[in-house]
Amino acid sequence: KATSWREKEITCTREAAAEMLAGLRAELQGEGGPTLRAKFEALAREHSDCKTAKKGGDLGPFERGMMQRPLEEAAFALEV
């Protein structure tokens, strides 16, 4: 498992991190609706290293300027 982004030095390679993310994504593919949400929440509780882990990965509402730029750009590009 990759070290936390909170650590002074990240000991996981970019390739290893990409492989782990691909595995998590594969676990979610093919699911839909409540099953997808439940699986996502379980994976977030197990693998997340931030405070959202306790909430199953739920970020809650946020405004521009509150998140890292790539996440913010992706979130606000979505049509609601």
C-alpha positions as CSV (number, residue, x, y, z in Angstrom):
1,K,0.0,0.0,0.0
2,A,1.2,3.5,-0.8
3,T,2.3,5.7,2.0
4,S,0.1,8.6,2.9
5,W,0.4,11.9,1.1
6,R,0.7,13.3,4.7
7,E,4.1,11.6,5.0
8,K,7.2,13.6,4.4
9,E,8.4,11.2,1.7
10,I,6.1,9.1,-0.5
11,T,7.6,5.7,-1.0
12,C,5.3,4.4,-3.7
13,T,6.2,4.8,-7.3
14,R,3.9,6.4,-9.7
15,E,3.5,3.1,-11.5
16,A,2.6,1.2,-8.3
17,A,0.0,3.9,-7.4
18,A,-1.5,3.7,-10.9
19,E,-1.7,-0.1,-10.7
20,M,-3.4,0.1,-7.3
21,L,-5.9,2.7,-8.6
22,A,-6.6,0.6,-11.7
23,G,-7.4,-2.4,-9.4
24,L,-9.8,-0.3,-7.3
25,R,-11.5,1.0,-10.5
26,A,-11.8,-2.6,-11.8
27,E,-13.6,-3.6,-8.6
28,L,-16.2,-0.8,-9.2
29,Q,-16.7,-1.5,-13.0
30,G,-20.0,-3.1,-13.9
31,E,-21.7,-2.0,-10.7
32,G,-24.5,0.5,-10.7
33,G,-26.8,2.3,-8.4
34,P,-26.8,1.4,-4.7
35,T,-24.4,-1.5,-5.2
36,L,-21.8,0.9,-6.8
37,R,-22.2,3.4,-3.9
38,A,-21.9,0.7,-1.3
39,K,-18.8,-0.8,-2.9
40,F,-17.2,2.7,-3.3
41,E,-17.9,3.5,0.3
42,A,-16.3,0.2,1.5
43,L,-13.2,0.8,-0.6
44,A,-12.9,4.4,0.6
45,R,-13.1,3.2,4.2
46,E,-10.4,0.7,3.6
47,H,-8.0,2.6,1.4
48,S,-8.5,6.3,2.0
49,D,-5.9,8.1,4.1
50,C,-7.9,11.3,4.7
51,K,-10.8,12.1,7.0
52,T,-13.3,11.2,4.4
53,A,-12.6,7.5,5.0
54,K,-14.9,7.5,8.0
55,K,-17.7,8.9,5.7
56,G,-17.1,6.4,2.9
57,G,-15.2,8.9,0.8
58,D,-18.0,11.5,0.9
59,L,-16.4,15.0,0.4
60,G,-19.6,16.8,1.3
61,P,-20.4,20.1,-0.3
62,F,-17.6,22.4,-1.3
63,E,-17.0,25.7,-3.1
64,R,-14.4,26.8,-5.5
65,G,-11.1,27.3,-3.8
66,M,-11.6,24.6,-1.2
67,M,-10.1,21.6,-3.0
68,Q,-7.0,20.9,-5.0
69,R,-7.2,22.4,-8.4
70,P,-7.5,19.2,-10.5
71,L,-10.4,17.9,-8.4
72,E,-12.1,21.3,-8.4
73,E,-11.8,21.6,-12.1
74,A,-13.2,18.2,-12.7
75,A,-16.0,18.7,-10.2
76,F,-17.1,22.0,-11.5
77,A,-16.9,20.9,-15.2
78,L,-19.7,18.3,-14.5
79,E,-23.3,19.2,-15.4
80,V,-25.7,18.9,-12.5
